[in-house]
Amino acid sequence: MRLVFFFFLFIIHTVATTQSSNLSKLDSVIYYRQLSKNADLTFQDRLQLAKKASDLSSQLNIDTTTVLDNRNLSFLYLMLGDYEPYKEVNTINLKLATQLKDSLVLAIANNNLAWYHHYNQQNDSAYYYYNKALHWYEQLNSLKNQASILGNIASIQRIEKDYVGSEENIIRALKLLQKLPSTEANLDNQWIMYNRLGIISLDLKQYDKSLEYHDKALEVSDKMKDGYYNEKTSIHNKASVYRKTKKFDEAIALYESLLEEEVLFEMDPIYYPLIIDNLAFTKFEAGHKDYDNIERELKRAYRLGDSLQDQVIKLGVTIDLAKFYKGLNQVDSAAHYAQKSYELSKSISDNDILLESMSILAQLKQGDEAKMYFNEHVKLSDSLLFKERSARNKFARIAFETEEMERENERISRERLWLLMLSVGLLLTLVLLYIIISQRAKNKELKFRQDQQQANEEIYNLMLSQQDKVEEARTNEKRRISQELHDGILGRLFGTRLSLDSFNFSEGPEAIKTRSNYISELKIIEEDIRKISHDLNTDFVSGSGFMDILEELIEKQTQAYQLKYTFNSDDSIVWETVLNKTKINIYRIVQEALQNIYKHAEAKIVQISFKLKKDVICLSIKDDGKGFDVNKSKKGIGLKNINSRVKEFDGNVNFESQINEGTIITIKIPYQPN
């Protein structure tokens, strides 16, 4: 028991120490997390603080806290452009969110991983994760995030030439955005969607529809407080549509209006060389003859693009220069810029301009070189055509496979849940069966003990009843003998004495002496008989039966328990006047006390005594054992049994004990001898 006690103390101390340590770590996590959000610090410092918070969260092994700190860490990696750790953190969060079944974290982690793959032009993976994120945002009914993801999916589909699928998803996104309040951010998203629809319609050569969407984009930008940049971008895109439809004057007018917007170029310097290039080449397409000025503007646009280190601008200008010189039949210059655009388009994977540059080179070059460019052009065209045709099927297949995987995961989750429920049910059934069987066994044991106790009490009652009958028979027999002595023998002796007394008048000294002796003897006999009669009529053994039974119990139990004992009883107690129920309880109390002394006290001597004080029988049971703490042991079964039995005869009980100084049980029993 001591070992178990110290073991539990050790466990409690260990748990308390662990909890205290965990609370300290949790406080540190919250501190570092809050500090990492301080905008006054550099992103690098904030990143180090966020790492500390994330590391401590992992040590705590609290998934919800780890997820929260990883989201913060992910944001800082993104701000610093450190994309590989950004991917790793979101991959971890995705696993944790799957375990936690946290829909919001699942949506965010999938969306972040989709962005990572989108940024790295891994369109298949990006499309897969965007679809997963869309599923969870639909579960959360987050319209804004759904619209944003649909826009990103549409962007991937446009790149992959799936124009129809891209258009469908943008329209879905617009319907969601129109349900949201007209905030600046929501209006900006609406403008993005209309602008993309205009660009897709242009790709599909649906020029009127393209202009319609750009006009709707302009309407949205007018509603915005800060829609200046959006407005000028829509005007530029309208000019591109006019160029495609050969409405060059309208395009030139729009480009020239944009050249007057100095604020636009301050906001985005790349716009300036782009508009210069588009304006100059549009004039060339429109048939303007000021070739020197057009050439000068095109080269100025090229120099500006080069100084800005913008490869896209340089590529656009080089292909326009190639087409410009080809139109003027300046073959060498045209071939020079066509070659540049060929190399640039390959480096930045712009297939449309790559095809144009190869077409120009095939026309300008001679012999095998021209044939090489022509074959490469055909090969790329066929590849792009096949890719365009398969794009819709590919994305449909990815979406289908994603849904299939989700359904499979749901099925597996359901099966696992059912298996878990079945296992828990089976375990509970086994536990319940064990409890039932154990309880039945305990009930049987208890019933056996109760039956045994009842049988003992019945035997004891029978013994008391038999003792009463014996005592009654003895009393009756004494009365009978007393009556016979008194009425028979004593009567006859009395008569004899009278007869002898009558001879007292006979003369002669010898006769007188003899008669006198007989008379004296008869008197002695008479007194003896009277005394015997009186003693027989007195109940001299009354009450001795219960004490005999009790002393026999004490003798047998102390002998079995290897205890020495002393037993004293006050003779003035008339036990016949005490109720049998009370005597049975006294018998059981002494029996229970001796058992407790044997089991717990480690005593050598027991002293038991009965004393009568002011109509109260005082039972004292004293041992020289190791004692116990009375306050801590009141709930023991043995003490409960003694208390319960004392209450049955309205008595009082007192326990006195000190460690290593023994125990005294004092019981006061009401006594009414009358």
N, C-alpha and C positions, 0 to 999 in steps of 0.2 A: 504493500500500500504506500509506503514511504517513497519507494522508487517511482511508482506511478504518479504520486503527487509531485515529486521533483521533476519528472518528465513533463508533466502538464505545465508546471511553472516555466520550464525551459521553452516549451512551445509557445506559451503566451508571451514570454519575453522576446522570443525571436520574431513572432508576428508583429508585436508592438514596435520593435526596432525597425523591421522592414517597412511597416506602414509609415513610420516617422520619416524614414529615408525617402520613401516614394513621395510623400507630401512635400518634402524639401525639393526633390527633383521637379515635381509638378510646378511648384512656385517658380523655380528657375526657368522652366519651359515657358511659362506665361510671361516672365520678365523679358527673356530674350526675344520672344515672339513680338511683344509690343515694341521693344526697342528697334527691331528690324523693320518696323513700319514707319519709323521716324524719317520724314522727308528731308530733314535738315542734314542727315548723314549721306555719305556717298553710297552709290549702289553696291560698291565692293565691300564697304563696311557692313552695310545692311545684309549682304549675302553671308558674310562670316557669322553674324548673329543668328541668322535664320538657320544656318547649318548646325550651330550649337543647339538651338531649340529642337531641330529635327533629330539630332543624335540622342539627346536626352529623352525625347518621346519614344524612340525605338527601344531604349533601355527600360523604360517604364512598361513597354509591351501593352500599351493602351492604343488600340487601332484607331479609334476616333480622334485621339489627340495627334497621332502620327499623320493621319490623313490631312488634318488641318494645317500642321506645320509643313508638310510636303507641298501643299497648295501654295503656301506663302513662298517657299523655296523655289518652286517652279516659276512663279511670277518673276522673281529676281533673276533667275537664269535667263528668262526670256528678255528681260530689260537689258541684260549685259550681252545678249547675243550668243550665249553659251548653250548651243542647242542640243548637244549630245547628253549632258547631264539633265537638261530639261526633259528630254525623252525618257531617260532612265527613271527620274522621279515620278513622272506620270505613269510609267509602266508599273512601278511599285504601287502607286495609288489605285490603279485599275484593279490589281490583284486584291488589295485590302478592301476596296469598295465592293468587289464581287463577294468577298467573305461576309462583309457587313450588310450586303444587300441595300446599300445606300444609293438610291436612284440619282440624287443630285451629284454626288462624287463620281458615279459611273458616267453620267452625262459629260461632266467637265473633263474628266481624264480622257475619255474617248475623243472629245472635241479637240483637246490639246494635242493628242497624238495624231489626229487627222491633220491639224495645222502643220505639225512638224513634217509629215510626209508630203503635204501639199507644197510647203516651202521648198522641199528638196526634190520636187517634181516627180515624186513617186505616186503617180495618180491613182493606181489601183488600190494601194494601201490607204491613201488619203480618202478615197471614195468609201472603202470598207469602214473605216473608223467614223467618218461623217454619218454614215447610215446608222451605226450603232448609237452615236450621240443623238441623232434625230429620234430614234426609238425612245430613248430615255427622256428626252425633253418633251416628247408627246405624252409620256406617262405623267410628267410633271405639269403638263398643260402650260408650258412656257412658250408663248406665241412668238415673242421677240427672238429667242434663241433658235426656235424652229425655222423662222424666216431667214436668219443669218446663215444657218447651216444649209438650207435649200439653195441660197444664193451661192455658197461655196461649191456645192455639188454641181450647180449649173455652170459655174466657171470651169470646173474640171471637164464637164461634158462638152463645153464649147471648144476647149483646147483639143479634145479628142475627136472633134468634128461631129459630135452627137448634138446637132443643133436643135432638133425637135425635142429631145429629152431635156436639153438645157432650157428651152423656152417653156416647157411644161412646168419645170420646177420653179422658174422665176415667177410665173403666174401664180403658183401655189403660195410662194413667199409673199407676193403682193397682197393676196387675199387675207393672209394672216396679219400683215402690217396695217392694212386698212381697218382692222378691228381694234387696233391699239390707239391710245390718245395721240394727238398731233403734236408730240414733243419734237424738239429740234433733232434728236437722235433718230426718232422714227421717221421723220420727214427725210432725213439724209439717207436712210436705208431705202425708202421708197424711190428717191431719186436714183440711187445706185441700180435698183431693179429695172426701172424704166430705161435708164441709159444702156444697161446690158441687153434689154430687149431690142433697143434700136440698133445696137451693134450686131446682134444675131440676125435680125431681119436684113441688115445690109449684107451679111455673109450669105444669106439665102436668096439675095438679089430681090428681096421684097422691099423696094425702095420707098414706096408710098407709106407702107406700114412702119418702116424705119423712121421716116420723118415724123409720123404721128407719135411714135413712142418718144422721140427726142423732144417734141413739143410738150408732151405730158411731163417729161422730166423738167422742162423749163417752167411749167406751171408749179411744180412742186418746189423748185428752187426759189421762186418768187414768194412762196409762203414762209420760207426759212428766214430767220434773222441773220444768219451768216451763210447765205447761199450764193455769194459772189463767185467763188471758185467753181461751184457746180454749174452755175449759169454759163460761164465762159467755156467750160468743158463741153456742155451741150451744144453751144454755138459752133465750136470747133468740129464736133461730130456731125452736125447738120451740114457744115461745109463739105465734109468728106462724102456725104451722101449726094450732095449736088454735083461733086466732081465725078462720081460714078455714073450719074444720070446725064453727064455732059452739060449740066447747067453751070457753065464755068463762071459766068458773070455773077450769079448769086453766090457762088463759092468764094470768088475773089473779094466780093463786097464784105462777106463775113470775115475772111482772113484779115482784110485791111482794118476792119473795125476792132479786131482783136489786137492788132499791132499798136493801137493807140492806148491799150490798157497797161500802163507801166506797173500798176499795183500787181497785176497778174504775174508779171515776170519777177517781181520781188518775192511773191509767194512761191513761185516755182520757176526758177531760171531756165529749166529745160524747155519750157513752153516757147521761149523766144526763138531758138534755132529751128524748132519744129514748125512754127508758123511761117518763118522766113522760107524754109524749104518748101512747104506746101504751097505758099503763095507764088513763089517763083516757078515751080513746076506746073502749077495750074495755069499760070499765064502762058507757059510753053505749050501745054495741051490745048489752050484756047486759041492758039495760033498767033500769039503776039510775036513780033519780029525783033524785039529789042533783045537779041541773043546775048550781047555783051553784058547787059545789066542782069539778065536771068542767070548767066554763068557766074557773074560776080556774087550774086545773092546765094546761089547754091553753094559756092565755095566758102562764103562767109558762114553759112549754116554749118558746113562741115567743120570749119575751124572752131566754131563755138562748141559744137558737139564734142570735138576732140579735147578742147580745154576743160570741158565739164566732165570728161572721161565717161561719157554716156554712150555705150556701144550701140544701143537701140537707135539713137538719133543718128549716129555715124552710119549705121547700116541703112537707114531710110534715105539719107542724103546720097550715099554711094550708089544705090540702085537707081535713084533719080538722075544722078550725074551720068551713069552708064546709059540710061534710056535717052537722056538729053543729047549726049554725044553721038549715040547711035542714030538719033533722029536727024542730026546734022551731018551724018555720014563720016564722022571723025572716028574711024575704026580703032586706031591705037588707043585714044583716050577712052573710048567706050569700052574696049577690052580691058584696059587698066582698071577702071572702076567696077566693071562687072566681076573681074577677078577678086578685087577687094571685097565686094559684097558677097561673093561666093565663100570666101574664107571667113568673113565675119558671121555670116548666117549659119555656117557650120559650127562655129565656136559657141554661138548663143542658141543654137537649135531652132532657128526660125525657118521652117520648111517652105513657107509661102515665098519668101524672098530668095531662098536657095533655089527654088524651081525657076523663078524669074531670071536669076543670074546665070543658071545653067542654060536656059533657053537662049539668052543673049550671047553667051560664049559659044554655044553650038552654031549660032548664026555667023558669029564673027571669026571664028577659028576655021582652019582648013584641015582637010584630010582626017587622019586618025584621031587627032585631038578634038576636032569638031564631033566626030562620031562618038568619042568617049563621053563628051558632055551630053550628047543626045541620048545615048544609052543610059547614062546615069539619071538623066531627067525622066526617061520613060520608067526606069526601075523605081525611082522615088515616087513618081506619080501613081504607079500601080500599087505601091506599098501603102501610100496615103489613102488611096481609094479603098483598098481592102480594109485598112484600119478604120476608115470612116464608116464603112458598111458594117464592120463587126463591133464598132464602138457601142452602139445601142444594145446589141446582144450581150456584150461583155458586161456593161453596167447592170443590165437586167439580171444577168447571171450572178454577179456579185451581190446584188440586192437580194436575189432569191436564196443564194447560199447563206447570206447573213441571216435571213429570216429562218432558213432551215436550221442553222446552228443555234439560233435563239430558241426555236421550238424544241430542238434536241436537248439543249441545256435545261429548258423548262421541264421537259419530260424526265431528264435525269434527276433534276431537283425534286420533282414530285415523287419519283421512285425512292430517292434517298429519304425524303420526308416520310413517306409511307413505311419504309424500312425502319427508320428511326422510331416512328410512332409504334410500329409493331414490336420493335425491340424493347421500347419503354413499357409498352403494354404487357409484353411477356415478362419483363423484369418485375413490374408491379404485381402481376398475377402470382409470380413465384414468391415475391415478398409477402403478398397477401396470404398465399397458401401456407407459407412458413409461419406467419403470425397466427393464422387460424389453428394450424396444427399445434404450434407452441402454446397458444392460449387454451386449446382443448386439453393439452397435457397438463398445463398449470391448473385448469379448472378441475380436471380429474384428481390431481394431487390435492388441491384445496378441498374438493368434495370428500376425498379419502380422509383428509385430516379432520374435516368437520364431522364426518361419520365416526371417525375414531374418537374424537373429542366427545361427541354425543354418546357414543357407546361407553366411554370412560365415565361420563357423568351419570349415565343410566346405571352403570355398575356401582358407581359411588352412591348414587341414590338408593340402589338396591341394598348395598351394604348398610347404609344408614337406616333404611327401612327394616332390614333384617336385624340390625342392632337394636332398633326400637322394639321389634317383636321379642327379641331375646330379653331385653330389659323388662318389657312388659310381662313376659312369662316368669322371669325371676322375681319380679315384684309380686305377681299373683301367687307364686309359690311361697314366697316369704309370708305373704298375708295368710295363706292357708295354714302354713306351719304355725304361724303366730296364733292364728285362731284356734288351731287344735291344741296347742300348748296351754293357751289361756283357758279355753272352754273344756278341755278334756283332762289333761294331766294335772294342771293347776287346780282344777275343781276337785279332782279325786284326792290330791294331796292335802287340799284344804280340809276335805272331809275326814281324812285320816288324822290330821292334826287335831281336829275337834274331838274325834273318838278317843284319841290318846289323852287329850286334855280331860276327857270325862273320867279316865282312870286315875286322874291325879289325886282323887280322894281316897284311893286304896291305901291301906296302911302298910306300913313296913318301909323302912328306910331304903332297902334295896329296890323295891318297886318304884318308890318315888324317884330315886336316882335314875333308874332306867328310863322311866317315863320322861323324866326331864331331859335326859340325853336325846331320846328320840324326837322329842318336841323341838329341841334346839337344832338337831340335824335337819328335821323337816323344814324348819324356818330357813336354814341355809339353802336347802334345795329349792324352796319356794322363791327365795331371792335370786338364786342362779337362773331359775326358769324364767322369772320375770325379766331379768336382764337380757337373757337370750331372746325372749319374745320382743322386748323393746328394740334390741339391735336388729333383729330380723325385720321388724316393721319399719326401721329407718333405712332410706335408700342410700346406703353408704358408697355404692359404685356409680351413683347417678352422674352422668356427664363424662365419664372416663372414656367413652367410645371414640369420639372425634379426635381427641388428643392422641389416642393410640394409633389411629389411622395416619394422622399427620406425622407422628414421630417415626412410624414405619417408612413413610415416603422420604423423610429427611435422611434416615439411616441408609436407605437403599441408594438414593441419589448421591449422597456424599461419599459413599463407598465406591460407587461407579466413577465419580469424578475425582477420587483420591483426595478428598478434603477432610479435615478434622472439624468437628462441630460441637457446639454446646446448645442445649435446648431447655428453656425454662418456661413454665406456664403458671399463671396465677390460679390457685385452687379455688379462689372465690368466684371465678367465672363459671356460671351454670350454662353449659353449652346447649342443654336441651331447650333453653328458651331462645336460642339463636336460630334464625331461619335457615333451612337447608340451603337455600340459594346463596345466602351470605357465606355459609361454611364452604360451599363448593368454590366460590370465588376466592376465599382465603386459601384454600387448598391449591388452586391454579396459580395464585399470585406467588406463593412459596415455591411452587414447581418452576414457574417462569424465572423467578429471581435466581434460583440455583443454577438454572441453565445459562443465564446471562453471566453469572459469576464464573462458571466453567469456561464459557466461550471467550469472554473478553477480559476478565479481571486478573487472571493469573494468580489467584489467591491461594492461601494454604489453610486458613481457618475461617469458619463461618459461625456467627453467633445469632441465634434466633430466640426471641422471647415474646411472651404475651403478658401484659400487665393491665390491670383494671384501675382506671383513674377517673373518678367522677362520672360514672356511667358511660365510659368510653373505653373500649378495648384497644390498647396500643400494641400494634405488632411492629417489632424492630428486627430488621435483617441487616447485619453488619458483616463486612469482609475486610481483610487486610491486603486487598489487591492493589493494582497500579492506579486505580481511580480514572476519572474522565472529566472532560469539560461539560458540565451540566447544560450550559446554554447552547452548545453546539450539537449535543446528542439527544435533544428532546424529541427529534423526529424519528428516532430509532424504533423498529418494530416492537422490540421487547418492552421498552418504556411505554409505548402506545398501548400495548396489551394490558400492562399493569394499571395505567390510568383509566382505561376503559372499564376494567373490572371493579376498580374502586368506585367509579361513578355509579355502578349498578346497585351498590348498597349505600349510596349517599355518603360515602366516606371522604377522607382527605388523605393525600399522599405527599410526601416531601422527600426529595433526593438531595443528599449532602455528599459531596465528593471533592477531593483534591488530588492532584496528580501525585502518584506514589504514596498516598496516605490512606487509601482505601475508600469505601463507600458505605453510607448508612441510608437505608430506606425505612422511613417511619410512616406507618399507615394507621390512621385513627378510624375505628369501626364503631358506629352507634350501637349501644347496648341497652336493652330494656328488659330486665330480668322478670318483671311482673307481667 
